[in-house]
Amino acid sequence: MKTAYELAMERLASKEPERKLTPEQKKKLAEVDETYRAKVAERETFLGSKIAAARAGGAVEEAEILQAELARDLRGIREEWETKKEKARASS
């Protein structure tokens, strides 16, 4: 008896065939992942320390503003990351 996950994966595979990536595409995807993981970590470190300092200083409103900025920045980075990955997958 198959699990719900296995059944869902079979349905997904029948709708969208599995892509075979070339070694060059795999290399490019790894480079993109490495670059964007670093960008995320850098942003989290930079703004995270500012958020912590604001909270420690009692500036709750400033901390909330910085938290919103961090969320917005991370969303933008992740969108850009996915775009780059799609381009790498589409290249031949």
C-alpha positions in Angstrom: 0.0 0.0 0.0 1.4 3.4 -1.0 1.5 6.4 1.2 -0.3 9.7 0.3 3.1 11.2 -0.3 4.0 8.5 -2.8 0.7 8.9 -4.6 1.1 12.6 -4.8 4.6 12.3 -6.2 3.4 9.9 -8.9 0.6 12.3 -9.9 3.2 15.1 -10.0 5.6 13.1 -12.1 2.9 12.3 -14.6 1.9 15.9 -15.0 5.5 17.3 -15.2 8.2 15.0 -16.5 11.4 14.9 -14.5 14.2 17.1 -15.8 17.6 15.7 -16.4 20.3 18.2 -15.6 23.6 18.3 -17.3 26.8 18.5 -15.2 27.2 22.1 -16.3 23.7 23.0 -15.1 24.4 21.2 -11.8 27.6 23.2 -11.3 25.8 26.5 -12.1 23.0 25.6 -9.7 25.5 24.9 -7.0 27.3 28.2 -7.6 23.9 30.1 -7.5 23.0 28.3 -4.2 26.3 29.1 -2.7 26.1 32.8 -3.7 22.6 33.3 -2.4 23.1 31.4 0.8 25.9 33.8 1.5 23.7 36.8 0.7 21.0 35.6 3.0 23.5 34.9 5.8 25.1 38.3 5.3 21.8 40.1 5.5 20.6 38.1 8.5 23.9 38.8 10.4 23.9 42.5 9.5 20.3 43.3 10.3 20.0 40.7 13.1 22.7 42.5 15.1 20.9 45.8 14.6 17.6 44.2 15.7 19.2 42.7 18.8 20.8 46.0 19.7 17.5 47.9 19.2 15.7 45.4 21.4 18.4 45.5 24.1 18.2 49.3 24.1 14.4 49.2 24.5 13.7 50.6 21.0 10.9 48.1 20.2 9.5 50.2 17.3 12.9 50.5 15.7 13.4 46.7 16.1 10.0 46.1 14.4 11.0 48.3 11.5 14.3 46.5 11.1 12.6 43.1 11.3 10.2 44.2 8.5 13.2 45.4 6.5 14.9 42.0 7.0 11.8 40.1 5.9 11.5 42.3 2.8 15.2 41.9 1.9 15.1 38.2 2.4 12.0 37.9 0.2 13.7 39.8 -2.5 16.9 37.7 -2.3 14.9 34.5 -2.4 12.9 35.7 -5.4 16.1 36.6 -7.2 17.6 33.3 -6.2 14.8 31.3 -7.7 15.0 33.4 -10.9 18.7 32.6 -11.2 18.1 28.9 -10.6 15.4 28.8 -13.3 17.8 30.4 -15.7 20.4 27.9 -14.8 18.0 25.0 -15.3 16.8 26.4 -18.7 20.4 26.9 -20.0 21.8 24.1 -22.2 
